[in-house]
Structures are given as structure tokens and as C-alpha cells.
Amino acid sequence: MENKNLRKKYRNPLSRHIFFGCTLAILLLCATMGLISFFVFRDSMMQQYKSHLDDVLNLASARIDTEDLKECIATGEETEKYKELMVFFDQVMKYYSLEDIVLATPVKEGDKYDVIQVLSGLLPEERKGVSRMEMAVPFLGDRIGMYFPPDFLPGMYDLYVNSREITYSTTNTDFGKTYNAVMTVRDVNGEPVAQLTSGMTMSFIESTMRKYIYLIAAATILIGALCLGIMMLWFRRRVVKPIAAIERGAAEFEERSRAQKNPEALVLNLPAIKTGDEIESLSDTLSLMSHNMKSYVEELLESAVRMDIMELDLEESKKRAMQLSELAIKDSLTGIRNKMGYDKEVDKVITEFEEGNKFFGVAMIDLNRLKYINDTFGHDKGNIAIKKLCHIVCVIFDHSPVFRIGGDEFVAILRGNDYDKSSELIARFNEEIDLNYNDTNLDEWERISAAIGCALFDEELDTCYDDVFKRADKAMYERKAEMKAKMGLA
């Protein structure tokens, strides 16, 4: 009887699976790379806009004489400095290709909000008296609140009064999207004088991104088609054809060896396959297996069982080792890493330091009054105080590893955002500690107090990690002495 396998037609041939699999993989790869490139490009463009507007606002604010400007706003009269500033604004607007640059003063009168015009940068044609919106160009002292949406004015006033940084926003205008930057100009006493706003049209970014999307789509299709063709040719030559040859040889072997008692007939004859990879190895193995199939299979199964047992034992050993390692460096009271974990992290910092990464700092924190709490209320209340301080430290230094290296001592190794904002975080920590200590609604052991000292690596002062640690420790003890003198803390 003729073996049907020799002429079998497959419902799902391997070449089809390879084709669809390669197509999907290539499309996903191209799409992923395209999206990543697109977002990187977009973020880069927006960062350039932001930097551009930062330069504009910083340059403009540096030219403003706040005392002279306050006089102009109060009297409605244009001084010589005001006129010079007007010319400067016009030049900045033209040179930086701005959509607008405006000085205005948001005001709150009772429960109503308004905006007083101070100064605008204008193009030559706008300076003649008519703006792009066909309305009269506002002058110093004009009320221009009616040109803003009513629900926009409270937020504008709040930003004017409270903001001390440049803020950014995207707005839709009659001329398209505009990317705006806003800062409050303040006098020497920190009081707000005027709100400086500058904006740039986003039409260039939008048109450039559309072109970029089209380019990515075209490149994806072209590269995908090219890669798919190459991969299909490669798979057909190196995989599909050799496997088809092995299949034909196996089918012939099955037909020839059926009910065969002659050992000489139980030999698998395969065509020579010289691919130099796993398929060639498979062909050789099948030929060898036909000589002593039974013993070979039994040995193979036995080996497989042994390997499975060894793998299970190895995995279990690894899990136990990892669990023991984690327990060894974990502080049992607070759940954070202990002195051993700290030593490991210091070794890592020292290694990075030797490789050139010197952007790190150390914050030392010491709990005050722990002996008093333990002696007066018991060690369980002392543990509550320790855990509360640990929580505060971990929340404030949430981008840095925190360690408990002693009974009432904690260390935070400052990295990244915490390193950049170390002064701000130290101030925030002291404020949090002061609020907590002065909260009379809390139990005595919950009104914790702690001293903190911080030091960042300084090439002029430090030669190693230990130098930074010592400066932080010294700063902490100086802070503790200061708090002791001020509040009578033990």
C-alpha cells in the first residue's frame, strides 16, 4: 500500500507559519522602533521649544527694572526705561520668531478678576495700531480681561501670585496651537509686579511630525518587505527544504520497517544534509537512533528524568539561597535594609565612584529622645518611634536607598532626583519633623524629633566615599546640638 504521507497536502504548512510569524515580528519591530523614534523626536522638539522660551523669559526678565515698572503701572506714564523695554520686546519677538511676548498684571477686585495691560512685544505692522485679531492694540493701563475666557482669569491670578517658577501650557488660538511659558516678575522683596508671558506657534512641530510619520510609515513598509523576503528565502533554504527531506526519509523508513524483523532493514536512510546547524544534527541523530532505538530511547528518558530532578534541586537551592540572602540584609523592625545591606550598597557606590560616577550624596539621620521614650514608656513605644522616623525618611527620600545602620541611626545614599534636590528635601524633612514634634494631639512617643545632616561629593573636599559620610555625620551632630540647645532634646 502506498504511504499517503509521501504525497500529503498540509492544512497548515510550515512555510505559511514562518511567513505570518516573520511578518508579524517584522511589523511589530518596525512599529516599535518607529514609535520610539517618533516620541523621541517629538520630545526633543518640545524640549527645544521649552529651552527657547526659557531663554526668552530669562533674557526679558533680566532687562526689567521692577521699581521703574511699578511706577509705570501705578501712574500710567511711560518712562524712558519703559520705552527702551518696549523696543527690546519688539526686537525679541522678531528675533526669536515669537507668537507673542506680553507683560500684564492680573488683578482681583472683590470677587471679580481682570487683567491690566503693561507691555506687549509687537511686529512693525502691529505697532501701527491694529493687531492680527483686528482689535485696537492695548496700551499701558488698559483693561484686557474681556479678551480672556472668564474661567481662565482665576487660575491666571493664582499663578501670578503664587508661582515662582516658569510654567508651560499649550493653548488653541485662532492661528493654531501655541506653546506658552509664563513667569511672575517680582521685585527685590519678592512681591509680584507683573506676569511675563511668551508663546510660540506649534505649526512647525505639527507639520514636521506629519512628515516624520509619513517617512516612518514608508520606511517601515519598505524595510519590512525587504526583511520578510530575505527571511523567507533564508528559512526556505535552511529550514523548510532540509525538514522536508528528513520527513520524506522518515516516511520511507516507516513504510520499509513496518512488521520488519530483519535488523538490517531498521536503518534510517536520509539524504545528505549539510546545513551545519541543529537540522543537520537532527538528521545525523535520527540515522544513529535507528541502529539501537530501544536502548537509546530508554537511556534518553532516564537521562531526562535525572536532568529534571537536578534542575528542580538546583532551582530549590537557588530559591533558598536568595531567601536567606534577603533576610540577612533586611532589618527585622522596619523592613528596610540593615547595616549589612548598607555595606553592600557602599561597595557598589565605591565601584561606581572609581569608574567616574561622582554624583552622589549621603544623608545621616539620628532619632532624638529614644532613650527617654524607652525608659519612660517602654521599648515597644520606642520601636513605634523608630518605625515612624523610618517612614518619614523613606517617603521624603523616595528615590534613594535608605538603611538602618544602628538602633536610632538611618542613612540615605542620595542619587538622581534626590541628589539634585537635596537642599529642598532636607528642608522638607526638617519641616515635617518640626510639625510632628509640635503636634500636641499625638502621644508622647509619636512626637518624634530627629536631626539630619547631608553632604554631597565635592572634589575639593572629598577623595572617597568615607569623606562624604564623615561630613554628613558631622553635619548631623551639629544639627543635633543645635536642636538640643533650642528645644532641650535628649
Backbone torsions as a table, in degrees:
resi	resn	phi	psi	omega
1	MET	NA	135.4	-177.0
2	GLU	-72.6	134.1	178.7
3	ASN	-72.6	120.5	-177.3
4	LYS	-67.9	-24.2	-178.7
5	ASN	-62.3	-25.3	-177.3
6	LEU	-68.2	-25.0	-179.0
7	ARG	-122.1	25.0	-175.0
8	LYS	-70.8	137.4	173.8
9	LYS	-104.0	126.0	-172.5
10	TYR	-87.5	140.0	176.2
11	ARG	-73.8	-35.2	178.1
12	ASN	-131.4	78.0	-178.2
13	PRO	-62.4	153.0	-178.8
14	LEU	-59.6	-37.9	-178.6
15	SER	-61.2	-33.2	178.8
16	ARG	-69.9	-42.6	177.8
17	HIS	-62.1	-42.2	179.2
18	ILE	-62.5	-43.0	-178.8
19	PHE	-60.7	-51.8	-178.1
20	PHE	-68.9	-36.8	177.9
21	GLY	-64.4	-45.5	178.7
22	CYS	-65.0	-40.5	179.6
23	THR	-60.6	-47.4	-179.6
24	LEU	-63.1	-44.3	-178.8
25	ALA	-63.2	-42.8	-179.2
26	ILE	-66.8	-42.5	179.0
27	LEU	-62.6	-44.4	178.9
28	LEU	-63.0	-41.8	180.0
29	LEU	-64.0	-48.3	-179.0
30	CYS	-64.2	-42.1	179.4
31	ALA	-64.3	-42.1	179.5
32	THR	-63.3	-48.2	179.4
33	MET	-63.9	-36.7	178.7
34	GLY	-65.4	-43.5	179.6
35	LEU	-65.6	-42.8	178.8
36	ILE	-60.6	-45.4	179.7
37	SER	-62.4	-40.2	-179.4
38	PHE	-63.0	-48.4	-177.8
39	PHE	-67.3	-37.5	176.4
40	VAL	-62.8	-43.5	179.6
41	PHE	-63.2	-46.2	-179.0
42	ARG	-62.8	-46.3	-179.8
43	ASP	-63.2	-36.6	178.1
44	SER	-64.1	-42.8	179.0
45	MET	-64.2	-43.9	-179.9
46	MET	-66.2	-34.6	177.8
47	GLN	-66.2	-36.0	176.6
48	GLN	-65.6	-41.6	176.7
49	TYR	-61.0	-45.5	-179.3
50	LYS	-61.2	-46.4	178.6
51	SER	-62.0	-39.1	179.1
52	HIS	-60.6	-48.8	-178.9
53	LEU	-69.2	-35.0	174.9
54	ASP	-57.1	-46.4	179.4
55	ASP	-60.3	-42.6	-178.8
56	VAL	-61.7	-51.2	-176.6
57	LEU	-65.4	-42.1	179.7
58	ASN	-66.3	-39.1	178.0
59	LEU	-66.1	-44.3	-178.0
60	ALA	-67.7	-43.9	-178.3
61	SER	-65.0	-31.3	179.1
62	ALA	-67.6	-23.9	-179.2
63	ARG	-88.4	-6.8	-174.6
64	ILE	-88.1	125.3	171.1
65	ASP	-90.1	103.0	-172.1
66	THR	-63.4	-36.2	-179.8
67	GLU	-66.6	-42.5	177.7
68	ASP	-65.7	-39.2	-179.6
69	LEU	-66.6	-38.3	178.1
70	LYS	-63.4	-37.6	178.1
71	GLU	-65.7	-40.9	179.3
72	CYS	-64.1	-42.0	-179.9
73	ILE	-65.5	-39.9	-177.4
74	ALA	-71.0	-39.2	-174.6
75	THR	-96.5	-21.4	-175.5
76	GLY	76.7	8.5	-179.3
77	GLU	-101.8	141.8	-179.1
78	GLU	-90.1	118.1	177.0
79	THR	-86.4	175.2	178.0
80	GLU	-64.7	-39.0	178.4
81	LYS	-65.6	-36.8	177.3
82	TYR	-62.1	-44.5	-179.4
83	LYS	-65.5	-39.0	176.6
84	GLU	-63.5	-39.3	178.7
85	LEU	-65.5	-35.5	178.4
86	MET	-63.0	-45.5	178.5
87	VAL	-62.8	-41.3	179.8
88	PHE	-62.8	-43.4	178.3
89	PHE	-61.0	-41.7	178.6
90	ASP	-61.9	-41.5	179.9
91	GLN	-66.9	-41.7	178.8
92	VAL	-62.4	-43.2	-178.9
93	MET	-61.3	-42.1	-178.7
94	LYS	-73.4	-43.8	-175.3
95	TYR	-67.7	-40.9	-177.8
96	TYR	-91.2	4.5	178.5
97	SER	55.3	49.8	-176.7
98	LEU	-84.9	152.9	171.8
99	GLU	-76.7	-36.9	175.9
100	ASP	-165.4	158.5	168.6
101	ILE	-146.0	118.8	-167.7
102	VAL	-136.1	140.5	167.5
103	LEU	-110.5	122.6	179.1
104	ALA	-144.2	161.2	-179.5
105	THR	-122.0	105.3	173.9
106	PRO	-68.2	139.7	-179.5
107	VAL	-131.7	153.3	174.7
108	LYS	-122.6	118.5	-177.7
109	GLU	-119.0	99.2	-172.7
110	GLY	72.0	-123.1	176.0
111	ASP	-105.5	14.9	-179.7
112	LYS	-111.0	149.4	-179.4
113	TYR	-117.2	147.7	176.6
114	ASP	-150.7	175.0	179.1
115	VAL	-133.2	131.3	178.4
116	ILE	-104.3	126.2	178.6
117	GLN	-68.3	136.3	175.1
118	VAL	-115.6	-57.6	-176.4
119	LEU	-162.2	140.7	177.3
120	SER	-129.5	141.2	169.3
121	GLY	-81.0	129.6	-175.4
122	LEU	-129.0	153.2	172.0
123	LEU	-77.4	162.3	-176.8
124	PRO	-54.4	-43.1	-178.8
125	GLU	-68.8	-30.3	177.4
126	GLU	-73.8	-33.1	179.5
127	ARG	-64.8	-17.2	179.7
128	LYS	-75.5	-14.6	174.1
129	GLY	134.1	-11.8	-177.6
130	VAL	-128.4	131.3	-180.0
131	SER	-90.8	178.7	179.9
132	ARG	-67.7	-19.2	-179.6
133	MET	-97.3	15.7	175.9
134	GLU	57.3	37.2	175.0
135	MET	-128.3	157.3	-175.8
136	ALA	-59.1	137.7	178.1
137	VAL	-68.7	125.2	-178.2
138	PRO	-71.8	145.4	178.3
139	PHE	-110.8	175.6	-179.7
140	LEU	-54.9	124.0	177.1
141	GLY	94.7	-11.3	179.6
142	ASP	-66.3	146.0	174.7
143	ARG	-88.1	122.1	-175.9
144	ILE	-123.5	16.1	-179.0
145	GLY	-63.4	-25.8	-178.4
146	MET	-68.3	-15.7	-179.7
147	TYR	-86.0	-2.4	178.8
148	PHE	-109.6	150.3	172.9
149	PRO	-59.9	137.1	-176.5
150	PRO	-56.6	-37.8	-178.4
151	ASP	-76.5	-6.0	178.8
152	PHE	-85.3	-27.7	-172.2
153	LEU	-65.3	-43.3	179.1
154	PRO	-58.6	-43.3	178.7
155	GLY	-64.9	-37.6	178.6
156	MET	-63.0	-41.4	179.9
157	TYR	-68.1	-42.7	178.9
158	ASP	-61.7	-41.5	177.6
159	LEU	-63.4	-39.6	179.6
160	TYR	-63.0	-41.3	-174.7
161	VAL	-79.2	-40.9	-168.2
162	ASN	-103.7	-23.6	-173.5
163	SER	-76.3	137.6	175.9
164	ARG	-123.9	12.1	177.7
165	GLU	-131.7	165.9	175.8
166	ILE	-76.1	129.9	176.9
167	THR	-114.4	155.2	-173.5
168	TYR	-128.2	150.4	177.9
169	SER	-158.3	160.6	175.7
170	THR	-116.8	127.9	-178.6
171	THR	-126.5	154.1	175.9
172	ASN	-98.6	125.9	177.7
173	THR	-119.9	178.6	177.9
174	ASP	-65.3	-13.8	-176.4
175	PHE	-109.0	10.7	179.5
176	GLY	111.4	-171.4	-179.2
177	LYS	-74.2	142.4	178.7
178	THR	-129.7	135.3	176.3
179	TYR	-98.5	118.0	-171.5
180	ASN	-111.8	148.9	172.1
181	ALA	-128.1	137.0	-174.8
182	VAL	-132.1	136.7	172.7
183	MET	-142.3	152.9	178.2
184	THR	-95.3	125.2	176.4
185	VAL	-84.8	123.6	-176.3
186	ARG	-119.3	153.0	178.5
187	ASP	-82.0	-173.7	-176.1
188	VAL	-64.9	-21.4	178.9
189	ASN	-90.8	1.6	179.9
190	GLY	83.6	8.1	179.6
191	GLU	-84.0	139.6	-179.8
192	PRO	-67.2	136.6	179.0
193	VAL	-111.2	-47.2	-179.2
194	ALA	-157.1	163.6	177.9
195	GLN	-106.6	121.9	-178.3
196	LEU	-99.1	120.9	-177.8
197	THR	-124.5	137.9	175.5
198	SER	-141.0	144.6	-178.2
199	GLY	-141.7	155.0	177.3
200	MET	-131.7	142.1	178.2
201	THR	-69.1	143.9	-179.6
202	MET	-99.0	12.2	-177.7
203	SER	-62.8	-35.4	179.4
204	PHE	-65.7	-44.2	179.1
205	ILE	-62.3	-44.9	-177.2
206	GLU	-63.5	-44.7	-179.8
207	SER	-67.0	-39.1	179.3
208	THR	-66.0	-40.3	179.8
209	MET	-67.7	-35.5	176.5
210	ARG	-62.6	-44.6	177.6
211	LYS	-61.7	-39.4	-178.7
212	TYR	-65.8	-39.8	178.2
213	ILE	-62.4	-45.4	179.2
214	TYR	-61.0	-40.9	-179.9
215	LEU	-65.2	-42.1	179.3
216	ILE	-63.2	-43.2	-179.5
217	ALA	-62.2	-45.2	-179.5
218	ALA	-64.6	-43.5	-179.8
219	ALA	-64.7	-38.5	179.2
220	THR	-61.9	-45.7	-179.8
221	ILE	-63.7	-45.5	-177.8
222	LEU	-65.3	-50.0	-178.2
223	ILE	-65.7	-40.0	179.6
224	GLY	-61.9	-45.4	-180.0
225	ALA	-63.6	-42.7	-180.0
226	LEU	-63.6	-47.9	-179.6
227	CYS	-64.0	-39.5	-179.8
228	LEU	-62.7	-44.3	179.0
229	GLY	-60.9	-44.6	-179.0
230	ILE	-65.1	-43.6	-177.8
231	MET	-67.1	-38.1	179.3
232	MET	-65.4	-42.4	177.5
233	LEU	-62.0	-42.5	-178.9
234	TRP	-65.0	-47.2	179.8
235	PHE	-62.5	-39.3	-179.0
236	ARG	-63.6	-42.2	-176.6
237	ARG	-76.1	-41.2	-172.3
238	ARG	-96.0	-17.0	-175.7
239	VAL	-122.9	-58.9	-171.7
240	VAL	-63.3	-51.3	-177.8
241	LYS	-62.8	-47.7	177.4
242	PRO	-60.4	-40.5	179.8
243	ILE	-66.2	-39.3	177.2
244	ALA	-62.1	-38.5	177.8
245	ALA	-65.0	-41.7	177.5
246	ILE	-63.4	-41.2	179.8
247	GLU	-61.7	-44.9	179.6
248	ARG	-61.9	-43.3	178.9
249	GLY	-64.0	-39.6	179.0
250	ALA	-66.6	-38.3	179.2
251	ALA	-65.2	-42.3	177.0
252	GLU	-62.3	-41.1	178.6
253	PHE	-62.3	-42.2	-179.5
254	GLU	-62.9	-42.5	-179.7
255	GLU	-67.4	-39.7	-176.5
256	ARG	-74.3	-33.1	-174.7
257	SER	-91.6	-2.3	-178.3
258	ARG	-63.0	124.4	-179.9
259	ALA	58.0	24.1	-177.7
260	GLN	-90.0	127.9	179.2
261	LYS	-103.1	-10.4	-179.5
262	ASN	-82.5	114.9	-178.9
263	PRO	-58.0	-28.7	-179.0
264	GLU	-64.3	-22.8	-179.1
265	ALA	-83.3	-14.3	-177.3
266	LEU	-88.6	52.4	178.3
267	VAL	-121.8	126.8	-178.8
268	LEU	-86.4	114.7	179.7
269	ASN	-99.9	112.1	-179.7
270	LEU	-114.7	147.5	175.2
271	PRO	-64.4	155.7	-179.2
272	ALA	-65.9	122.2	178.2
273	ILE	-116.9	117.6	-175.8
274	LYS	-120.5	61.6	179.0
275	THR	-91.4	-16.8	178.1
276	GLY	71.7	19.7	-178.3
277	ASP	-135.4	-159.2	-176.4
278	GLU	-62.3	-30.8	-179.7
279	ILE	-67.2	-42.4	175.6
280	GLU	-62.5	-40.8	178.2
281	SER	-63.5	-39.0	178.0
282	LEU	-61.8	-44.0	179.0
283	SER	-60.6	-45.8	179.9
284	ASP	-64.4	-39.9	-178.9
285	THR	-66.0	-41.7	178.3
286	LEU	-62.6	-40.3	178.6
287	SER	-63.9	-43.1	179.6
288	LEU	-68.6	-37.0	-178.0
289	MET	-62.9	-31.7	-177.7
290	SER	-65.9	-21.4	-178.6
291	HIS	-73.5	-35.6	-178.5
292	ASN	-147.1	64.5	-170.8
293	MET	-62.7	-47.7	-173.9
294	LYS	-60.8	-52.6	-179.4
295	SER	-64.1	-35.9	-179.4
296	TYR	-65.0	-45.2	-178.5
297	VAL	-65.0	-43.2	179.3
298	GLU	-60.5	-44.6	178.7
299	GLU	-63.6	-39.4	-179.9
300	LEU	-64.0	-44.6	179.3
301	LEU	-64.2	-41.9	178.6
302	GLU	-61.8	-43.2	178.4
303	SER	-63.9	-39.6	-179.7
304	ALA	-62.6	-40.9	179.1
305	VAL	-63.1	-44.2	179.1
306	ARG	-61.5	-41.4	179.9
307	MET	-64.4	-41.3	178.8
308	ASP	-61.4	-43.0	179.8
309	ILE	-63.6	-42.1	179.6
310	MET	-64.4	-40.5	179.6
311	GLU	-64.9	-42.1	178.5
312	LEU	-62.5	-44.0	178.7
313	ASP	-62.7	-40.9	-178.9
314	LEU	-66.4	-43.4	179.3
315	GLU	-63.1	-41.7	179.7
316	GLU	-64.4	-40.0	178.2
317	SER	-64.2	-40.8	178.4
318	LYS	-62.6	-43.1	-179.5
319	LYS	-62.3	-44.5	179.4
320	ARG	-63.3	-39.5	179.5
321	ALA	-65.0	-41.1	179.4
322	MET	-65.9	-41.5	178.9
323	GLN	-62.2	-43.7	178.8
324	LEU	-64.9	-38.7	179.3
325	SER	-64.4	-41.7	179.4
326	GLU	-66.1	-41.3	179.3
327	LEU	-64.9	-33.9	-176.6
328	ALA	-67.1	-30.1	-176.7
329	ILE	-105.2	8.6	-177.4
330	LYS	-103.9	132.2	176.9
331	ASP	-76.0	124.8	-173.2
332	SER	-68.9	-27.6	-177.3
333	LEU	-81.3	-49.3	-172.1
334	THR	-97.2	-21.2	-178.1
335	GLY	88.8	-9.7	177.1
336	ILE	-88.1	177.1	-178.5
337	ARG	-72.8	149.1	-175.7
338	ASN	-97.7	-163.2	-177.9
339	LYS	-60.8	-37.4	178.8
340	MET	-65.7	-43.0	176.7
341	GLY	-62.8	-37.5	178.0
342	TYR	-63.1	-44.9	179.8
343	ASP	-59.6	-40.3	178.1
344	LYS	-64.1	-41.4	-179.7
345	GLU	-66.8	-37.0	178.0
346	VAL	-63.5	-41.4	176.3
347	ASP	-58.2	-40.2	178.9
348	LYS	-65.5	-44.0	178.9
349	VAL	-62.3	-41.3	-179.7
350	ILE	-64.3	-41.2	177.7
351	THR	-61.2	-46.0	178.7
352	GLU	-65.1	-35.9	178.5
353	PHE	-62.1	-43.4	179.3
354	GLU	-66.8	-23.8	177.2
355	GLU	-87.2	-1.3	175.0
356	GLY	111.3	-4.3	179.6
357	ASN	-87.3	102.1	-176.4
358	LYS	-112.0	16.1	-178.9
359	PHE	-94.6	80.7	178.0
360	PHE	-149.7	164.2	177.6
361	GLY	-146.8	169.6	-180.0
362	VAL	-130.2	131.9	174.4
363	ALA	-117.2	120.7	178.2
364	MET	-101.3	131.5	-179.3
365	ILE	-128.2	132.9	-178.2
366	ASP	-131.1	127.9	-178.8
367	LEU	-76.6	128.8	176.7
368	ASN	-85.9	154.3	170.5
369	ARG	65.8	18.7	-178.2
370	LEU	-65.5	-41.4	-179.9
371	LYS	-62.5	-40.5	179.4
372	TYR	-62.2	-43.6	-179.2
373	ILE	-65.7	-44.7	-180.0
374	ASN	-62.0	-46.1	-177.0
375	ASP	-69.6	-34.6	-173.7
376	THR	-87.7	-43.8	-172.1
377	PHE	-113.6	-11.3	-179.7
378	GLY	107.6	157.1	-176.3
379	HIS	-68.0	-25.5	178.2
380	ASP	-66.0	-34.3	176.1
381	LYS	-74.0	-33.2	174.2
382	GLY	-62.2	-38.3	177.1
383	ASN	-63.8	-36.7	177.2
384	ILE	-62.4	-42.8	179.4
385	ALA	-63.3	-41.8	179.3
386	ILE	-62.2	-45.2	-178.9
387	LYS	-66.6	-34.4	179.0
388	LYS	-67.6	-43.4	176.6
389	LEU	-61.8	-40.9	178.7
390	CYS	-58.3	-42.8	-179.5
391	HIS	-62.5	-44.3	-179.0
392	ILE	-62.8	-44.6	-179.3
393	VAL	-62.2	-44.4	-177.5
394	CYS	-67.5	-35.2	179.4
395	VAL	-69.1	-43.5	-176.3
396	ILE	-74.0	-43.9	179.0
397	PHE	-99.2	60.1	-172.2
398	ASP	-78.5	-4.6	177.2
399	HIS	-107.4	9.4	-175.9
400	SER	-130.4	150.2	175.3
401	PRO	-71.6	135.9	-178.5
402	VAL	-117.7	138.9	-175.8
403	PHE	-132.6	146.8	169.7
404	ARG	-102.1	109.9	-174.0
405	ILE	-102.7	-4.0	178.0
406	GLY	-158.3	-175.3	-178.1
407	GLY	-57.8	-46.1	-178.2
408	ASP	-126.7	21.0	-178.2
409	GLU	-114.8	136.0	177.2
410	PHE	-128.4	151.0	177.4
411	VAL	-131.0	135.7	171.7
412	ALA	-119.9	124.5	176.1
413	ILE	-92.2	110.6	-169.9
414	LEU	-79.6	128.4	177.8
415	ARG	-134.1	163.0	168.4
416	GLY	51.7	-125.0	-175.6
417	ASN	-63.5	-38.1	178.6
418	ASP	-65.4	-36.4	176.8
419	TYR	-63.9	-45.2	-178.3
420	ASP	-65.9	-32.9	-174.9
421	LYS	-114.2	35.2	-174.3
422	SER	-61.0	-43.5	-179.2
423	SER	-61.9	-43.0	179.5
424	GLU	-63.2	-40.3	-178.3
425	LEU	-71.1	-36.4	176.8
426	ILE	-62.8	-44.5	178.2
427	ALA	-62.2	-40.8	179.1
428	ARG	-64.7	-39.4	178.6
429	PHE	-63.4	-47.6	-179.8
430	ASN	-61.8	-38.8	178.2
431	GLU	-64.5	-43.1	179.6
432	GLU	-63.8	-42.4	179.7
433	ILE	-64.7	-43.5	179.7
434	ASP	-61.9	-44.2	178.9
435	LEU	-61.6	-42.3	-178.2
436	ASN	-67.0	-43.9	-177.1
437	TYR	-66.8	-33.4	-177.4
438	ASN	-88.4	1.2	-180.0
439	ASP	-83.3	98.5	-176.3
440	THR	-73.3	-8.5	177.8
441	ASN	-77.6	-14.7	-179.0
442	LEU	-85.0	155.8	172.1
443	ASP	-65.5	156.8	-174.3
444	GLU	-57.0	-40.0	-178.1
445	TRP	-76.2	-15.0	176.5
446	GLU	-89.9	-16.2	177.5
447	ARG	-82.7	72.8	-174.2
448	ILE	-80.4	155.0	174.2
449	SER	-134.2	143.7	-178.0
450	ALA	-148.9	148.6	177.0
451	ALA	-104.4	143.2	-179.2
452	ILE	-130.8	141.8	174.2
453	GLY	-133.5	140.5	-174.6
454	CYS	-134.8	145.6	175.1
455	ALA	-146.1	135.3	174.5
456	LEU	-104.8	148.6	-178.8
457	PHE	-58.7	129.8	179.5
458	ASP	-129.0	120.6	-175.9
459	GLU	-62.5	-25.3	-179.3
460	GLU	-80.6	-19.7	-176.2
461	LEU	-112.0	-28.5	-169.2
462	ASP	-118.5	145.0	174.1
463	THR	-119.0	-10.5	-178.0
464	CYS	-158.1	176.3	179.9
465	TYR	-61.7	-39.8	-174.8
466	ASP	-61.6	-32.9	177.9
467	ASP	-63.5	-42.6	179.0
468	VAL	-64.5	-43.5	180.0
469	PHE	-60.1	-43.9	-178.4
470	LYS	-64.3	-39.3	178.9
471	ARG	-66.4	-38.6	178.0
472	ALA	-66.4	-41.4	179.6
473	ASP	-64.1	-41.4	178.9
474	LYS	-64.5	-43.1	178.7
475	ALA	-62.6	-36.1	179.4
476	MET	-65.7	-44.2	-179.5
477	TYR	-68.4	-32.4	175.0
478	GLU	-65.9	-40.3	177.2
479	ARG	-65.0	-39.6	-180.0
480	LYS	-63.6	-41.3	179.6
481	ALA	-65.3	-39.5	178.6
482	GLU	-63.0	-43.7	179.6
483	MET	-67.9	-36.1	179.9
484	LYS	-63.2	-41.9	179.5
485	ALA	-70.6	-35.1	-175.1
486	LYS	-80.2	-41.8	-173.4
487	MET	-115.6	-2.4	179.2
488	GLY	71.0	36.8	-177.9
489	LEU	-83.4	149.1	176.5
490	ALA	-98.9	NA	NA
